[in-house]
Amino acid sequence: MSTRVDTFNQSRQPLFSTLCILLARSTRMAMTYFGNTTRHWYRNYKTRAQLARLPDYILKDVGLKRADVIRETSKPFWRQ
């Protein structure tokens, strides 16, 4: 009887290992996505803050108006 239980446990071991590998991969993918998204949001926040600090003569050089800057900087950091 014990050999039957051992055989049963051995047959489930590859399934458990496979499930652990899939869980690890999906967790790693989720963390990568979260990290990339967070970096993108931080970049949006920083560049909009820098844009808001630019003086009008530089904005004119690059072809922007203060109204354009206000519109862009009023967006939440998660929005493109």
C-alpha positions in Angstrom: 0.0 0.0 0.0 2.8 2.4 0.7 4.2 1.9 -2.8 1.0 3.0 -4.2 1.1 6.2 -2.2 4.7 6.8 -3.1 3.9 6.3 -6.8 1.0 8.7 -6.5 3.1 11.4 -4.9 5.9 10.9 -7.4 3.4 11.4 -10.3 2.2 14.7 -8.8 5.7 16.0 -8.2 6.4 17.1 -11.9 3.0 18.9 -11.9 3.9 20.7 -8.7 7.3 21.7 -10.1 5.7 22.9 -13.3 3.2 25.0 -11.4 6.0 26.5 -9.3 7.9 27.4 -12.4 4.9 29.0 -14.0 4.1 31.0 -10.9 7.7 32.2 -10.7 7.6 33.3 -14.3 4.3 35.1 -14.1 5.4 36.8 -10.9 8.6 38.0 -12.6 6.6 39.2 -15.6 4.2 41.1 -13.4 7.0 42.7 -11.4 8.8 43.7 -14.7 5.6 45.3 -16.0 5.0 47.1 -12.7 8.6 48.3 -12.7 8.4 49.6 -16.3 5.1 51.3 -15.6 6.4 53.0 -12.5 9.5 54.2 -14.4 7.3 55.6 -17.1 5.0 57.4 -14.7 8.1 58.9 -12.9 9.5 60.1 -16.2 6.1 61.7 -17.0 6.1 63.5 -13.6 9.7 64.7 -13.9 9.5 65.9 -17.5 6.3 67.8 -16.9 7.7 69.4 -13.8 10.8 70.5 -15.8 8.6 71.8 -18.6 6.6 73.9 -16.2 9.8 75.6 -15.0 11.0 76.6 -18.4 10.9 80.4 -19.1 8.7 81.8 -21.8 11.6 82.7 -24.1 12.7 79.0 -24.2 9.1 77.9 -24.8 8.9 80.3 -27.7 12.2 78.8 -29.1 10.7 75.3 -29.2 7.3 76.5 -30.5 5.2 76.2 -27.4 3.0 78.6 -25.6 2.4 78.9 -21.9 -1.2 77.6 -22.5 0.3 74.4 -24.0 2.5 73.9 -21.0 -0.4 74.4 -18.6 -2.5 71.9 -20.5 0.3 69.3 -20.5 1.3 69.8 -16.9 -2.3 69.6 -15.6 -2.5 66.0 -16.8 -2.1 63.3 -14.2 1.3 61.5 -14.3 -0.3 58.3 -15.5 -1.8 59.8 -18.6 0.1 60.1 -21.9 
